[in-house]
Structure formats: C-alpha cells, structure tokens
Amino acid sequence: MKKVKQERRRSNSRQKRRLREHKRSMLVVSAVIILLGAIVFVNSMTLRAKEKAYQEQEIELKQQIEEENQKTKEIDKLEEYVGTDAYIEDMAREKLGMVYKDEIIFKAE
C-alpha cells in the first residue's frame, strides 16, 4: 500500500512538474508570438509611411513630366517659327531696325 501511495505521489508530482513546464512553454511561445506580431505591426506602419511618400513623389514627378512635355511643345513651335520668313522679318525689324521702302515710321518723343 505504501508503495502504491508513493507511486501515486511521484506520478502526481511528475504530472504537476510537466504541467508547470507545459505552462512555461506556452507562456514563452505566446510571448514570442506577441513580440513577432508587434514587430510586423511596426514594420507595416513604416512601409505605409514609405508608400505614402513614394506616391507623393510619383505625383510630383508626373507633374514635372507634364511641364517638360509642355516646354517641348513650345520649343517645337518656336523651332518651326524660326524657319519661317515671318521670323526673319520680325528679327530684321526688331534687331536691325529695318523697314520696307514704303513704310512710315512714327517715333514717340
């Protein structure tokens, strides 16, 4: 009988020890999972902030591209105009002060 009681006590103490170890293990695993969740959350917030900054930068770059396209169109128009007789006539009047023979020039005093 004594042996049976001793064995029961030993098995009970072993079960209690195993239960304590199991609880500790579960606590450690839970802590690790919570820590990983926190790390993922912080990283996701950082990535969202970067994404927002990149979207703003993309909008600015698209605006710059549009402005440059407008400048290119203006330069193309000017290039076409420079090759015309009207441009040559305007420059002769402006820079060289040339006029047609039958033109009358009025100057303000």
C-alpha positions in Angstrom: 0.0 0.0 0.0 2.7 2.3 0.9 4.4 1.7 -2.4 1.2 2.4 -4.3 0.8 5.7 -2.4 4.4 6.6 -3.0 4.0 5.8 -6.7 0.8 8.0 -6.9 2.7 10.8 -5.2 5.5 10.5 -7.6 3.3 10.3 -10.6 1.3 13.3 -9.3 4.4 15.3 -8.7 5.6 14.4 -12.2 2.3 15.4 -13.7 2.5 18.7 -11.8 6.0 19.3 -12.9 5.1 18.5 -16.5 2.1 20.8 -16.3 4.3 23.6 -14.9 6.8 23.1 -17.7 4.0 23.0 -20.3 2.6 26.3 -18.9 6.0 27.9 -19.1 6.5 26.7 -22.6 3.1 28.0 -23.6 3.9 31.4 -21.9 7.2 31.6 -23.8 5.6 30.7 -27.1 2.8 33.2 -26.5 5.4 35.9 -25.7 7.3 35.2 -28.9 4.2 35.3 -31.0 3.1 38.6 -29.4 6.6 40.0 -30.0 6.6 38.9 -33.6 3.1 40.5 -34.1 4.3 43.8 -32.7 7.4 43.7 -35.0 5.2 43.0 -38.0 2.8 45.8 -37.0 5.6 48.4 -36.6 7.2 47.3 -39.9 3.8 47.6 -41.7 3.4 51.1 -40.4 6.8 52.1 -41.6 6.1 50.6 -45.0 2.8 52.5 -45.2 4.6 55.7 -44.5 7.2 55.0 -47.2 4.4 54.1 -49.6 2.7 57.4 -49.0 5.9 59.3 -49.6 6.6 57.4 -52.8 3.0 58.2 -54.0 3.6 61.9 -53.3 6.9 61.7 -55.1 5.2 60.0 -58.1 2.6 62.7 -58.3 5.3 65.4 -58.3 7.3 63.6 -61.0 4.2 63.2 -63.2 3.7 67.0 -62.9 7.3 67.6 -63.8 6.9 65.3 -66.8 3.8 67.2 -67.9 5.6 70.5 -67.6 8.6 69.3 -69.6 6.2 68.0 -72.3 4.7 71.5 -72.5 8.1 73.1 -72.7 9.0 70.6 -75.5 5.9 71.6 -77.4 6.7 75.3 -77.1 10.3 74.7 -78.3 9.0 72.7 -81.3 6.6 75.6 -82.1 9.5 78.1 -81.8 11.7 75.9 -84.0 9.0 75.9 -86.7 8.6 79.7 -86.4 12.3 80.3 -86.6 12.4 78.7 -90.0 9.7 81.0 -91.5 10.0 84.2 -93.4 7.9 85.9 -90.7 10.5 85.3 -88.1 13.3 86.6 -90.3 11.2 89.8 -91.0 10.4 90.2 -87.3 14.1 89.9 -86.3 15.1 92.3 -89.1 12.7 94.9 -87.7 13.5 94.3 -84.1 17.2 93.8 -84.0 18.4 95.7 -87.1 15.7 98.4 -87.3 14.9 97.6 -91.0 11.7 98.7 -92.6 10.1 98.4 -96.1 10.7 101.3 -98.5 7.1 102.5 -98.5 6.6 102.3 -94.7 6.3 105.3 -92.5 7.8 105.1 -89.0 6.3 107.0 -86.1 8.6 107.5 -83.1 7.4 108.8 -79.8 9.3 111.7 -78.3 
